[in-house]
Amino acid sequence: MQEIVCGRAGKAFVENTKSCRCECPALIRLQRSNSMDNGWYIADKRCHTKVSSRK
Protein backbone atom coordinates (compact mmCIF):
# COMPACT_ATOMS: atom_id res chain seq x y z
CA MET A 1 0.00 0.00 0.00
CA GLN A 2 1.18 3.53 -0.80
CA GLU A 3 -0.34 6.80 0.36
CA ILE A 4 0.15 10.02 -1.57
CA VAL A 5 -0.85 12.93 0.65
CA CYS A 6 -1.38 16.63 0.09
CA GLY A 7 1.60 18.94 0.56
CA ARG A 8 -0.44 20.77 3.21
CA ALA A 9 -1.03 17.64 5.28
CA GLY A 10 0.06 17.62 8.89
CA LYS A 11 0.45 20.34 11.45
CA ALA A 12 3.09 23.03 11.86
CA PHE A 13 5.77 22.03 14.36
CA VAL A 14 5.81 25.49 15.92
CA GLU A 15 2.71 27.62 16.29
CA ASN A 16 2.61 31.22 15.00
CA THR A 17 4.85 30.47 12.03
CA LYS A 18 4.19 31.02 8.35
CA SER A 19 3.42 27.44 7.52
CA CYS A 20 1.20 26.20 4.72
CA ARG A 21 0.32 23.09 6.74
CA CYS A 22 -3.36 23.11 7.57
CA GLU A 23 -4.09 19.45 8.40
CA CYS A 24 -5.50 18.87 4.91
CA PRO A 25 -6.93 15.33 4.75
CA ALA A 26 -6.52 14.95 0.97
CA LEU A 27 -4.88 11.70 -0.08
CA ILE A 28 -4.91 8.86 -2.56
CA ARG A 29 -4.33 5.37 -1.16
CA LEU A 30 -2.96 2.92 -3.72
CA GLN A 31 -2.91 -0.86 -3.42
CA ARG A 32 -1.44 -3.58 -5.61
CA SER A 33 -3.86 -5.41 -7.86
CA ASN A 34 -4.08 -9.18 -7.64
CA SER A 35 -3.60 -9.61 -11.37
CA MET A 36 -0.39 -10.73 -13.05
CA ASP A 37 0.32 -7.25 -14.49
CA ASN A 38 1.77 -5.89 -11.21
CA GLY A 39 -0.64 -2.95 -11.42
CA TRP A 40 -2.03 -0.59 -8.81
CA TYR A 41 -5.56 0.59 -8.06
CA ILE A 42 -6.99 3.45 -6.01
CA ALA A 43 -8.37 1.96 -2.81
CA ASP A 44 -9.34 5.25 -1.16
CA LYS A 45 -9.37 8.95 -1.95
CA ARG A 46 -10.10 11.98 0.18
CA CYS A 47 -10.65 15.45 -1.22
CA HIS A 48 -9.31 18.78 -0.03
CA THR A 49 -11.27 20.71 2.55
CA LYS A 50 -12.06 24.35 2.03
CA VAL A 51 -9.73 26.50 4.10
CA SER A 52 -10.48 30.11 4.81
CA SER A 53 -7.73 32.37 3.57
CA ARG A 54 -5.87 34.61 5.97
CA LYS A 55 -5.47 38.30 5.17
N, C-alpha and C positions, 0 to 999 in steps of 0.2 A: 504494500500500500504506500502511496505517495500523497502528500498534501501540498498543494500550492496555495499559499495564503496571500492576502493583500499586503502591500507594502506598508499600510497603516495599521496592521494588526499589532496587538500588544499594547502595553502601557509605557509611558515615559518613565525612565528610571528615577529621574529627579523631577519633582513638581515645579511649576513656575518656569519651565524652560520652553523654548520655541521648538517643540517637537510636533511632527505630523502624525504621531501615533495617537489613535483615537479609539482603540479597542474595536476596530472594524472586524466583523465576523465573516467577511467574504472569504470563501475558499472553494477549491475544487479538490475532491478526494478521488484519486485514481486507484483502481485495482487491476490486477492482471486478469486477463480472460482465461478461461479454461481450455480454449482451443489451441491447436498446434501452431498458430501463427505468432505466438508470443506477444499478443496485442494487449492493449489497455482499454478500460472502459471507465466512464465517469460514474462512480458509485454514489456521490453526494455533491451537491453544490449549494452554496449559500451566497446570497446577493449582498451588495453593499447596503448599509443603512444610511439614511439621510442625516447628515451632520450639519448643524447650524454653523454658518461661517462667523468667524470673529472679526470685528472691525476695530 
